[in-house]
């Protein structure tokens, strides 16, 4: 469900902005009007409970955009809707009230009050809302604990490191109790190791609290690590909106393709993006002869043993099954071997060692143990090399590793 929506939002700076906005809407050139286009006809929806990352280089319009999302800047044209309420149509007082109740900000440079303690800083948003002191301090204390600052409430900001100060900023935003968090380059002022810690903290908090977060960044790796979906901006316009996987494997244009060219695909792509339908599957009630037949028909070195509920039981291998046929065995008892499985969201980087150690494709299962697909070694290598350029499609290759030469 959409909780925040931007509809054809444009922000122009200059004297003839209204005229320029009309010309932009009609597709005409505005170069002769002496205006600066910071954001141009941007549209997107942010779903409840997701981290939506707005990513772009300096001058792309991302900071202007986030200031319109919380009503600090008024769009030249277009609408910003929060829970169906259009910010652009609200008088000042209702706008302030909506911001207090619906939207919190986490800033790049912390924006803490130096004369207030950590606890008082964290409780400030509730103070503005006239929440009784005892209640607001209790809530602030709880969120300081969640961000790892338990016991630091009586310190002052200048006694804390940069990373700790940003934790206070996050605690303050959470204490406000708003549904939406806007984070403007929140980690860019931090050292790389601290930045990584803060990213992990944000993901942990999100899994526990389920807030709706709009995160602004210029760092592509950060965007792909944090974002459920990413909007890529260039010169105030949206180039592409999609998951990290979609942007990496199916870039919308040359600009996006060049931008993601150096991304470590193995850290972004997951098992679900490359898994295939298994070729050889046998029922646990079948005998070794049926297993050998399935492996011969599909030219595989083994078969996955899967129950009627699609639960993966294990695997049976060609040599053992063939020997059982020669011995006259009528069931698979004693032939089924347990397998190490992976989940759909396992990064490809974690699959290579498992693939190298297994004669069969790596099985992918859900939380209930149901077989979703498998990842052959050749498919894993093809995904790593992106052998079909930027299309994200994997070539159909034959491999000797899965061909059973005798059974």
N, C-alpha and C positions, 0 to 999 in steps of 0.2 A: 504494500500500500504506500502510495506517495505521500510524504509528509511535507516536502519542500519542492517547489516547482518554479523554474524560470521559463518565461514565455517570451521569446523574441526580444530579449533584453539588450538594449543598446545604451552606451554611455559615451557622450561626446563632450569635449571641452572646447570652448570658444564662444564667439558672439552669435553665430547663426546656427545654433545647434538644432532648433526646431525644424528649420528648412532642410538642414543636412539629414536629419532623421527621416524626413519624408522622402528625400532622394534615395537614401539607402534602401528604404522599403520598396521603392520602385525599381531598384537595381541600377540607378544612375550613379555617375561618378560625383564624388563630393570634394575632389581635389581643389576646386576653385573657390571653396567657401571658407577657407582659413580655419578649419576646425581640426581637432585631434580626436581620432576614433580610438578610445581605450578598450571598449567592448562593443562587439558588433553582432546583433541578432543571435544572441546565445540562448539556446533552449536546452533544458534537461530536467529530469525528475530525480529526486533523491528518495529512495525507499526507506521506510521505517526500519531502523536497526542496522543499516549498512554504513560502511565507511566509504564515502564517495570522495575520491581524490581529484582535485583540479591541478593539473600539472602543466607547467610552461616555463620558458626561460624569462629572463628579465625583460620587461616591456610587453609581455604577452597579454596582460590585462587581468591576471588572476587576482592581484591584490585589490584592484578596483572592483572586481566582481564580488569578492567576499564582503566588501564594505557595503555593497548594495543588498546583499543577502540579509544583513542585519539592520538595514535601514539607515546606516550612517551616511550613505550617498543615495540620492534619488536618481533612478534611471532617466535618461532622456526620453526613452520610449520602452514599451514592454511592461511586463508584470512580474512581480516576485510574490509568490503565494506560499504562506505557511499555514498548514491545516485548512486550506481553502480561503484564508484571509489575505487579501491583496495589500501588501505593505505600502504600495505606492498611493493608495487611496485613503490611508489613515491620517487623521490629524495628529499633531505632535504628542499629546498626552496618551491616547490609545496606543500609539506606536511605541512609546516608552514602556507602557505596561506589557505589551506583547513581547518586547525584547526581554524584559525582566523575567517573564514567566515561560517563555518558549525557547530563547536562544542565549547561549553563553559563549564567550570568546576566550581563547587561549592565544596569547600573543608571542611573537618571536622573542622579544626582549623582556619577557616575564611580567612587566607592568605591576610590580608589587609596591605596596606602600612601605617605605623604609622605616617609618616611625611606628609601625604596627608590628606586633608579633606574628609569627607564622600562623598561629591559630586564628588571630584576628583577621589576617589577610584571607585565610580560607573561608572565614565566616562572613566576609564583607557583603557578598551578594544577598544574603538573607537579612543582613542589617538594613540594606536599602529597601528590602521588602517589608520592613518593620516586624520581622519575626522576633519573638521574645528572646532575650539574650541567652538564657539557659538552653533553649531548644536549638538555637543556631550554633552555639558552641559544641553541643553534643553531636550535631550532624557534622560539623567541621572536623571534630576529633575523629569520627568514624572514617571520613574520607581521607584524612591524613594517614590513618592506619592503612587504608587500601593502597595508597600510593607509596607506602614504605617509609613514612615519616613519623611513625609512632614515637612519642617522647620528645619530639622537636618543637612542639607547639609554643613553648615559651621563648624560643630563640627569635632573633631578628634576621631579616633577609640577608644583611651583609655578613652574617656568620655562616651562611650556606654556600655551597658550590653552585655553579651554574645549573647543573643537572638537578640538584635538590630544589633550587628556586623554581625551576620549571615544574617539578612535582607539586610544589605549592600552587602554581598557576592552574594545574590540572585539578587539584583538589578543590580549589575555589570554584572552578567551572562546574564540577560535579556537585558540590554542596548547594549550588543554586537550584538544583532539582529540575533543570530545564530538559526538554526532550532532545534538543539539537545543540551540538557543540561545533562551533566554527574554530578551526585551528589554522592560524595564518603563519606559515613557515615556523611552526612551533619548535622544531628541533634544529633548525639550520644554524643557530648561534652556538651549538654545543660541539665539543670535540667528538670525533668519529666513534670512539668506544662508548662514550656517554650517550651519543645519539642512538646507537644500536640498542642500548639498554632502555632508552625511553620508548623506542619503537616496540620493543617486547612488552614493556609495561602497558602501553596503549592497547595492544592486542589482548593482553590478559584482562585488562579492565573491560574491554568491549565484550569479551566472551562471558563475563560475569554480569555486566550491567545492561548490555544491549542498547546503548545510546545510538542516536543517529548523528554521524560525524561527517562534516565537510572539511577535508584536510587539504590545505594549500601547500604546494612544494615545487621547487625547481629541480629536484633530484629524482631521476627516473627510477633508480633502484629503490628509493624510499617509496615512491608511488606504487611500484609493482609489489613491494613487500606488504604494504598496508592496505591498498585499495581493493574493496570488493568490485568496484568499477572505477574507471579512470576517464576523465575528460581531458583531452590534450588540446591546449590552446596555442594559437600562433597569431600574432598581430590582432588580438582581440576576438578571433573567430575560433569556433570549435572545429578541430581537424578530425577528431574521432572520439567516440565514447564506447567503452567496452571493458571487459575484464582484461587483466594483464595478459592472459593467455590469448584472447581474441586479438588484442593489439599487436602482440608479438608474432602470432602466426598468420594474421590476416590484416596487415596494415592498410588503411584506407587510401593512402596516397604515398608518393615518393618521400614527402617530408617525414611522415611517420615511420616509413621503412628505414630511412637513414638514421632517424633518432634512435631506433631500437636495434640497430645493426650490431652494436657491441654488447648487448645485454647477454648475460650468461643464461642461455636457454634452460640449462639443466636446473637452475634455481627457480625458474618461473613455471615451466611446463610440469604437469603432474601426470601421474599414472593414468588418470581418466582421459587425458587428452590424446594418448597414443595407444591405449589398449584396443585389442581386436577380439573378435569372436573366436573362442577356442575351436580348433578343428576336430579333435578327437575327444569325445565325451562318452563314458560308459556308465550304465546304471549299476549300483552295487549288487543288484540281484543277478546280473549277467555273469557268465562264466568266462574263463580265459580265452576260449575260442572266439567269442564275440568281441573281446578286447583286441585280439590279434587282428581280426577282420577290420575293425575300425581304424587301427593304426596303419594297416596296409592300404586301405582305401584313401586315407588322407596323407600317407607317406610321412608319418610322424614317428618319433622315437619313443613315445609314451602316450598315455591317455589319462585324462582327468576323470576321477570317479566322483560323480555328482548325484546326490539323492533327488527324489522327486520334488522336494521343496527348494531345489537349486543350491542346497548347502554343499560346499566342497568337502569331501571326505578325505581325499588324497589323490595319489596317482599310481598307476601301474605301468611298468616299463616293458618294452618289447621283448627283451631277452628272457626275463622272468616269466612273462605270459606265454611265450613260445615253449619254454621248458615245461610249464604246467600243462600245456596241451599234450606234449609228448608223454607226460607222466599220467595222463588220463584224468586230471583234476577237473571237477565240475563247478567249482566256485572260485571266487577271487580271494578267499580266506588266506591270510598270510602273505598276500602279494601286494596289498595296498600300503604305500608308504606315505607318511605325513609330509606336508609341504610347508615351507615358509611363505606366508602371504604378505601382501601389502594393501594398504587402503587406497581409495581413489585419489586422495589428495597428497599422496607421497610424492615429493619432488623427484624428478628423474635422476638428480645427482645421487640419490640414495639407492638407485636400482642397479647400477652397473656391477657392483661386487656380487649382488645376489644373482644377477643374470649370468655372470661368468662362472659361478659355482654350480649352476643348475643345467641339467641336460634338457629341461623343458622350459617353455616360456614362463615368465613370472606371473603367478595368478593374482588377480585383483579381486578382493572380496569386500562386501559391506560389513556393517557392524554386526549383522546376524550371521555372518559366515557364508552368505550366498555368493556364488561365483558371478562376477560382473563381466569379466573379460580376462584376457591374458596379454602379456607383452613379450613377443619374440625378440631375441637379441638383435636381429637385423632391423626391426622396427625402432628399437631403442637407439641404435647407431644412426639410422636415417633421421630421426628426430633431432639428434645432437648436431648433425651436419646440415640440417635444413636443406636436403639435397634438391628440393624443388624450388629453390630461391625463396622469395618472400611470401609465397602463396600459402604456406603451412600444410600443403598436401604432401603425403608421404608416397614415394614411388612404390610400385608393386615389384618386389624383388623375390627371387628364389634363393634359398639358402640350403647348403648341404647339412647344416647343423641339426635340422629337424627331419631329415630324410632317413627313413628306416631302410637299410639295405637288406636286412634279413629278419625274419621273425620265426 
